[in-house]
Amino acid sequence: MVKEDSVKFEDLGIGQIQEADRFQLDERGAMIITRLRFDYRTKYWNEKTQSGSPITKFDGFDEATGERVKYFTLSQVIYKSMADILIKVGATVQKDENGNDWSVLKKGVLVAGFEKVSTGVRGQNPYIKIKSLSN
């Protein structure tokens, strides 16, 4: 195969689109989650067994400032919580400018924030979870 008979990966429209304004989730304060999606193109998702952790991407608004925020995480805890949110609140699916399906929540979900919790096991990293408003 010669170079002239090939196409650039970027031109196929399936490349990993890096969003410069989407940050990795860490501890943070209150926000209202408005939309989310699960990206299964990760080495942590097993397509055969339909198990593991997709990349959970979600958008919302910072409760204190009203600023738009965008996060991603590989946390299984957050993935399961977001899947539960979809079931409880409901959503409509909309495509973004890149052809990705986003679940736009029927009602924004106010969370007190996100916190790291120790597993209590030496050598095991803490995990991140949604903080309860009642704490």
PAVEX-986123 format. One record per residue (C-alpha): z, y, x; residue number from 0. Coordinates in steps of 0.05 Angstrom, whole numbers. Each point is the difference from the previous one (the first is absolute). Layout:
% residues N
<r c3="Z" c2="Y" c1="X" num="NUM"/>
...
***
This chain:
% residues 135
<r c3="0" c2="0" c1="0" num="0"/>
<r c3="-18" c2="68" c1="27" num="1"/>
<r c3="35" c2="66" c1="-13" num="2"/>
<r c3="-58" c2="25" c1="-41" num="3"/>
<r c3="11" c2="-57" c1="-50" num="4"/>
<r c3="73" c2="17" c1="-12" num="5"/>
<r c3="39" c2="47" c1="-44" num="6"/>
<r c3="64" c2="39" c1="17" num="7"/>
<r c3="63" c2="-27" c1="-32" num="8"/>
<r c3="18" c2="71" c1="-22" num="9"/>
<r c3="-66" c2="5" c1="-39" num="10"/>
<r c3="17" c2="-61" c1="-43" num="11"/>
<r c3="53" c2="38" c1="-39" num="12"/>
<r c3="53" c2="-54" c1="11" num="13"/>
<r c3="35" c2="28" c1="61" num="14"/>
<r c3="73" c2="13" c1="3" num="15"/>
<r c3="4" c2="71" c1="-24" num="16"/>
<r c3="57" c2="34" c1="35" num="17"/>
<r c3="33" c2="54" c1="-40" num="18"/>
<r c3="28" c2="52" c1="48" num="19"/>
<r c3="47" c2="26" c1="-54" num="20"/>
<r c3="31" c2="-67" c1="-19" num="21"/>
<r c3="65" c2="-16" c1="37" num="22"/>
<r c3="37" c2="-64" c1="13" num="23"/>
<r c3="59" c2="-6" c1="-47" num="24"/>
<r c3="68" c2="11" c1="30" num="25"/>
<r c3="66" c2="27" c1="-26" num="26"/>
<r c3="-13" c2="60" c1="-44" num="27"/>
<r c3="28" c2="38" c1="-60" num="28"/>
<r c3="-18" c2="1" c1="-74" num="29"/>
<r c3="-71" c2="-1" c1="-24" num="30"/>
<r c3="-41" c2="-13" c1="-62" num="31"/>
<r c3="-50" c2="-58" c1="10" num="32"/>
<r c3="-65" c2="13" c1="-38" num="33"/>
<r c3="-50" c2="-51" c1="24" num="34"/>
<r c3="-4" c2="-61" c1="45" num="35"/>
<r c3="-45" c2="-55" c1="25" num="36"/>
<r c3="5" c2="-63" c1="41" num="37"/>
<r c3="-47" c2="-10" c1="59" num="38"/>
<r c3="-8" c2="-74" c1="16" num="39"/>
<r c3="-40" c2="11" c1="64" num="40"/>
<r c3="57" c2="-14" c1="46" num="41"/>
<r c3="21" c2="-57" c1="46" num="42"/>
<r c3="65" c2="-5" c1="-39" num="43"/>
<r c3="-35" c2="-22" c1="-65" num="44"/>
<r c3="-22" c2="-74" c1="-6" num="45"/>
<r c3="-61" c2="-2" c1="-44" num="46"/>
<r c3="3" c2="-76" c1="-8" num="47"/>
<r c3="72" c2="-3" c1="-25" num="48"/>
<r c3="-1" c2="70" c1="-32" num="49"/>
<r c3="65" c2="15" c1="36" num="50"/>
<r c3="27" c2="48" c1="52" num="51"/>
<r c3="-1" c2="75" c1="2" num="52"/>
<r c3="-59" c2="44" c1="-17" num="53"/>
<r c3="3" c2="72" c1="22" num="54"/>
<r c3="33" c2="38" c1="-57" num="55"/>
<r c3="-27" c2="71" c1="-5" num="56"/>
<r c3="29" c2="50" c1="-48" num="57"/>
<r c3="-3" c2="74" c1="-16" num="58"/>
<r c3="46" c2="47" c1="-35" num="59"/>
<r c3="37" c2="65" c1="4" num="60"/>
<r c3="61" c2="19" c1="41" num="61"/>
<r c3="56" c2="14" c1="-49" num="62"/>
<r c3="30" c2="58" c1="40" num="63"/>
<r c3="-64" c2="38" c1="18" num="64"/>
<r c3="-53" c2="-25" c1="-50" num="65"/>
<r c3="-46" c2="-14" c1="59" num="66"/>
<r c3="-49" c2="-58" c1="-6" num="67"/>
<r c3="21" c2="-60" c1="44" num="68"/>
<r c3="-38" c2="-62" c1="20" num="69"/>
<r c3="30" c2="-63" c1="31" num="70"/>
<r c3="-16" c2="-71" c1="21" num="71"/>
<r c3="44" c2="-59" c1="18" num="72"/>
<r c3="-5" c2="-74" c1="15" num="73"/>
<r c3="70" c2="-12" c1="-29" num="74"/>
<r c3="2" c2="-61" c1="-47" num="75"/>
<r c3="60" c2="31" c1="-34" num="76"/>
<r c3="-38" c2="64" c1="-17" num="77"/>
<r c3="-62" c2="-42" c1="-20" num="78"/>
<r c3="41" c2="-39" c1="-50" num="79"/>
<r c3="34" c2="62" c1="-27" num="80"/>
<r c3="-67" c2="35" c1="-9" num="81"/>
<r c3="-30" c2="-61" c1="-35" num="82"/>
<r c3="61" c2="2" c1="-47" num="83"/>
<r c3="-11" c2="75" c1="-12" num="84"/>
<r c3="-72" c2="-15" c1="-21" num="85"/>
<r c3="23" c2="-52" c1="-50" num="86"/>
<r c3="56" c2="43" c1="-29" num="87"/>
<r c3="-35" c2="68" c1="-3" num="88"/>
<r c3="-73" c2="-20" c1="-7" num="89"/>
<r c3="-60" c2="34" c1="32" num="90"/>
<r c3="-72" c2="16" c1="-8" num="91"/>
<r c3="-48" c2="-18" c1="56" num="92"/>
<r c3="-42" c2="55" c1="32" num="93"/>
<r c3="-48" c2="-3" c1="59" num="94"/>
<r c3="8" c2="50" c1="57" num="95"/>
<r c3="-56" c2="32" c1="40" num="96"/>
<r c3="-2" c2="-62" c1="45" num="97"/>
<r c3="-7" c2="-50" c1="-57" num="98"/>
<r c3="73" c2="-24" c1="4" num="99"/>
<r c3="35" c2="-17" c1="-65" num="100"/>
<r c3="65" c2="38" c1="-10" num="101"/>
<r c3="51" c2="-15" c1="-54" num="102"/>
<r c3="19" c2="68" c1="-30" num="103"/>
<r c3="68" c2="-9" c1="-32" num="104"/>
<r c3="6" c2="17" c1="-74" num="105"/>
<r c3="64" c2="37" c1="17" num="106"/>
<r c3="22" c2="24" c1="69" num="107"/>
<r c3="59" c2="-39" c1="28" num="108"/>
<r c3="56" c2="41" c1="29" num="109"/>
<r c3="35" c2="-35" c1="58" num="110"/>
<r c3="61" c2="26" c1="37" num="111"/>
<r c3="-36" c2="-16" c1="65" num="112"/>
<r c3="-7" c2="-56" c1="49" num="113"/>
<r c3="52" c2="-27" c1="48" num="114"/>
<r c3="5" c2="-52" c1="55" num="115"/>
<r c3="48" c2="-56" c1="-13" num="116"/>
<r c3="29" c2="-46" c1="52" num="117"/>
<r c3="-12" c2="-74" c1="-10" num="118"/>
<r c3="67" c2="-15" c1="33" num="119"/>
<r c3="-36" c2="-49" c1="47" num="120"/>
<r c3="1" c2="17" c1="74" num="121"/>
<r c3="-70" c2="11" c1="28" num="122"/>
<r c3="-31" c2="9" c1="-69" num="123"/>
<r c3="-28" c2="69" c1="-16" num="124"/>
<r c3="26" c2="38" c1="-60" num="125"/>
<r c3="-44" c2="2" c1="-61" num="126"/>
<r c3="-19" c2="59" c1="-43" num="127"/>
<r c3="15" c2="4" c1="-75" num="128"/>
<r c3="0" c2="49" c1="-57" num="129"/>
<r c3="65" c2="38" c1="-7" num="130"/>
<r c3="32" c2="-2" c1="-68" num="131"/>
<r c3="9" c2="66" c1="-37" num="132"/>
<r c3="70" c2="-23" c1="-21" num="133"/>
<r c3="26" c2="-3" c1="72" num="134"/>
***
